Amino acid sequence: MIIKTVKNINSPAGSIVSGVSFRAQREKNGYSITFGEFKGQYIPATSAIIISDIVLDEDGKMPRGSRYA
């Protein structure tokens, strides 16, 4: 899925500013970034919105047989 931050977030890897989009997966009460410099960082649900709920494979492609929501 793709999320977009709506608040500034301080993480061990650095500051994440509002308005940045990330590939992420759903976690309890938030999201975990799955790609890039901030991979593995937790984003609270109150600090991000879902842009796309489509689950992508590791290559960033839609799995065979899946459809857009």
Biotite code that builds the C-alpha atoms (Angstrom):
import biotite.structure as struc

atoms = struc.array([
    struc.Atom([0.000, 0.000, 0.000], chain_id="A", res_id=1, res_name="MET", atom_name="CA", element="C"),
    struc.Atom([1.015, 3.621, -0.367], chain_id="A", res_id=2, res_name="ILE", atom_name="CA", element="C"),
    struc.Atom([0.688, 6.028, 2.570], chain_id="A", res_id=3, res_name="ILE", atom_name="CA", element="C"),
    struc.Atom([1.272, 9.769, 2.833], chain_id="A", res_id=4, res_name="LYS", atom_name="CA", element="C"),
    struc.Atom([2.375, 11.494, 6.035], chain_id="A", res_id=5, res_name="THR", atom_name="CA", element="C"),
    struc.Atom([0.154, 14.275, 7.386], chain_id="A", res_id=6, res_name="VAL", atom_name="CA", element="C"),
    struc.Atom([2.400, 15.238, 10.329], chain_id="A", res_id=7, res_name="LYS", atom_name="CA", element="C"),
    struc.Atom([6.141, 15.672, 10.826], chain_id="A", res_id=8, res_name="ASN", atom_name="CA", element="C"),
    struc.Atom([7.673, 12.589, 12.469], chain_id="A", res_id=9, res_name="ILE", atom_name="CA", element="C"),
    struc.Atom([11.033, 12.166, 14.210], chain_id="A", res_id=10, res_name="ASN", atom_name="CA", element="C"),
    struc.Atom([12.539, 8.704, 13.807], chain_id="A", res_id=11, res_name="SER", atom_name="CA", element="C"),
    struc.Atom([15.922, 7.131, 14.591], chain_id="A", res_id=12, res_name="PRO", atom_name="CA", element="C"),
    struc.Atom([16.762, 7.369, 10.856], chain_id="A", res_id=13, res_name="ALA", atom_name="CA", element="C"),
    struc.Atom([15.965, 11.112, 10.736], chain_id="A", res_id=14, res_name="GLY", atom_name="CA", element="C"),
    struc.Atom([13.030, 13.470, 10.363], chain_id="A", res_id=15, res_name="SER", atom_name="CA", element="C"),
    struc.Atom([10.105, 12.611, 8.105], chain_id="A", res_id=16, res_name="ILE", atom_name="CA", element="C"),
    struc.Atom([8.219, 15.707, 7.006], chain_id="A", res_id=17, res_name="VAL", atom_name="CA", element="C"),
    struc.Atom([4.512, 16.002, 6.277], chain_id="A", res_id=18, res_name="SER", atom_name="CA", element="C"),
    struc.Atom([3.454, 15.242, 2.699], chain_id="A", res_id=19, res_name="GLY", atom_name="CA", element="C"),
    struc.Atom([5.909, 12.432, 1.916], chain_id="A", res_id=20, res_name="VAL", atom_name="CA", element="C"),
    struc.Atom([4.640, 9.164, 0.402], chain_id="A", res_id=21, res_name="SER", atom_name="CA", element="C"),
    struc.Atom([5.956, 5.702, 1.256], chain_id="A", res_id=22, res_name="PHE", atom_name="CA", element="C"),
    struc.Atom([5.330, 2.060, 0.425], chain_id="A", res_id=23, res_name="ARG", atom_name="CA", element="C"),
    struc.Atom([4.140, 0.514, 3.676], chain_id="A", res_id=24, res_name="ALA", atom_name="CA", element="C"),
    struc.Atom([2.299, -2.352, 5.280], chain_id="A", res_id=25, res_name="GLN", atom_name="CA", element="C"),
    struc.Atom([-0.401, -2.186, 7.909], chain_id="A", res_id=26, res_name="ARG", atom_name="CA", element="C"),
    struc.Atom([0.709, -2.745, 11.508], chain_id="A", res_id=27, res_name="GLU", atom_name="CA", element="C"),
    struc.Atom([-1.153, -2.515, 14.809], chain_id="A", res_id=28, res_name="LYS", atom_name="CA", element="C"),
    struc.Atom([-2.294, 1.127, 15.168], chain_id="A", res_id=29, res_name="ASN", atom_name="CA", element="C"),
    struc.Atom([-0.166, 2.313, 12.252], chain_id="A", res_id=30, res_name="GLY", atom_name="CA", element="C"),
    struc.Atom([2.100, 1.413, 9.344], chain_id="A", res_id=31, res_name="TYR", atom_name="CA", element="C"),
    struc.Atom([5.606, 0.103, 8.770], chain_id="A", res_id=32, res_name="SER", atom_name="CA", element="C"),
    struc.Atom([7.617, 1.518, 5.859], chain_id="A", res_id=33, res_name="ILE", atom_name="CA", element="C"),
    struc.Atom([8.728, -1.306, 3.552], chain_id="A", res_id=34, res_name="THR", atom_name="CA", element="C"),
    struc.Atom([11.025, 0.425, 1.081], chain_id="A", res_id=35, res_name="PHE", atom_name="CA", element="C"),
    struc.Atom([13.787, 3.034, 0.951], chain_id="A", res_id=36, res_name="GLY", atom_name="CA", element="C"),
    struc.Atom([15.878, 4.946, 3.444], chain_id="A", res_id=37, res_name="GLU", atom_name="CA", element="C"),
    struc.Atom([13.241, 4.706, 6.205], chain_id="A", res_id=38, res_name="PHE", atom_name="CA", element="C"),
    struc.Atom([12.520, 0.967, 5.733], chain_id="A", res_id=39, res_name="LYS", atom_name="CA", element="C"),
    struc.Atom([11.257, -0.579, 8.970], chain_id="A", res_id=40, res_name="GLY", atom_name="CA", element="C"),
    struc.Atom([10.219, 2.728, 10.559], chain_id="A", res_id=41, res_name="GLN", atom_name="CA", element="C"),
    struc.Atom([6.840, 2.777, 12.282], chain_id="A", res_id=42, res_name="TYR", atom_name="CA", element="C"),
    struc.Atom([4.346, 5.515, 11.365], chain_id="A", res_id=43, res_name="ILE", atom_name="CA", element="C"),
    struc.Atom([1.378, 5.994, 13.738], chain_id="A", res_id=44, res_name="PRO", atom_name="CA", element="C"),
    struc.Atom([-2.067, 5.792, 12.091], chain_id="A", res_id=45, res_name="ALA", atom_name="CA", element="C"),
    struc.Atom([-2.824, 9.373, 13.195], chain_id="A", res_id=46, res_name="THR", atom_name="CA", element="C"),
    struc.Atom([0.224, 10.642, 11.256], chain_id="A", res_id=47, res_name="SER", atom_name="CA", element="C"),
    struc.Atom([-0.578, 9.175, 7.822], chain_id="A", res_id=48, res_name="ALA", atom_name="CA", element="C"),
    struc.Atom([-3.370, 8.581, 5.329], chain_id="A", res_id=49, res_name="ILE", atom_name="CA", element="C"),
    struc.Atom([-3.740, 5.713, 2.862], chain_id="A", res_id=50, res_name="ILE", atom_name="CA", element="C"),
    struc.Atom([-3.374, 6.794, -0.761], chain_id="A", res_id=51, res_name="ILE", atom_name="CA", element="C"),
    struc.Atom([-3.572, 3.308, -2.296], chain_id="A", res_id=52, res_name="SER", atom_name="CA", element="C"),
    struc.Atom([-4.673, 0.134, -0.543], chain_id="A", res_id=53, res_name="ASP", atom_name="CA", element="C"),
    struc.Atom([-3.359, -2.132, -3.323], chain_id="A", res_id=54, res_name="ILE", atom_name="CA", element="C"),
    struc.Atom([-0.837, -4.641, -1.994], chain_id="A", res_id=55, res_name="VAL", atom_name="CA", element="C"),
    struc.Atom([2.247, -4.800, -4.244], chain_id="A", res_id=56, res_name="LEU", atom_name="CA", element="C"),
    struc.Atom([4.845, -7.555, -4.496], chain_id="A", res_id=57, res_name="ASP", atom_name="CA", element="C"),
    struc.Atom([8.542, -7.000, -3.683], chain_id="A", res_id=58, res_name="GLU", atom_name="CA", element="C"),
    struc.Atom([9.222, -5.571, -7.153], chain_id="A", res_id=59, res_name="ASP", atom_name="CA", element="C"),
    struc.Atom([6.505, -2.942, -6.754], chain_id="A", res_id=60, res_name="GLY", atom_name="CA", element="C"),
    struc.Atom([4.177, -4.671, -9.201], chain_id="A", res_id=61, res_name="LYS", atom_name="CA", element="C"),
    struc.Atom([0.627, -5.842, -8.715], chain_id="A", res_id=62, res_name="MET", atom_name="CA", element="C"),
    struc.Atom([0.447, -9.615, -8.145], chain_id="A", res_id=63, res_name="PRO", atom_name="CA", element="C"),
    struc.Atom([-0.968, -11.619, -11.055], chain_id="A", res_id=64, res_name="ARG", atom_name="CA", element="C"),
    struc.Atom([-4.772, -11.823, -10.958], chain_id="A", res_id=65, res_name="GLY", atom_name="CA", element="C"),
    struc.Atom([-5.234, -8.794, -8.664], chain_id="A", res_id=66, res_name="SER", atom_name="CA", element="C"),
    struc.Atom([-7.530, -5.854, -9.487], chain_id="A", res_id=67, res_name="ARG", atom_name="CA", element="C"),
    struc.Atom([-7.640, -2.181, -8.705], chain_id="A", res_id=68, res_name="TYR", atom_name="CA", element="C"),
    struc.Atom([-10.006, -1.348, -5.861], chain_id="A", res_id=69, res_name="ALA", atom_name="CA", element="C"),
])
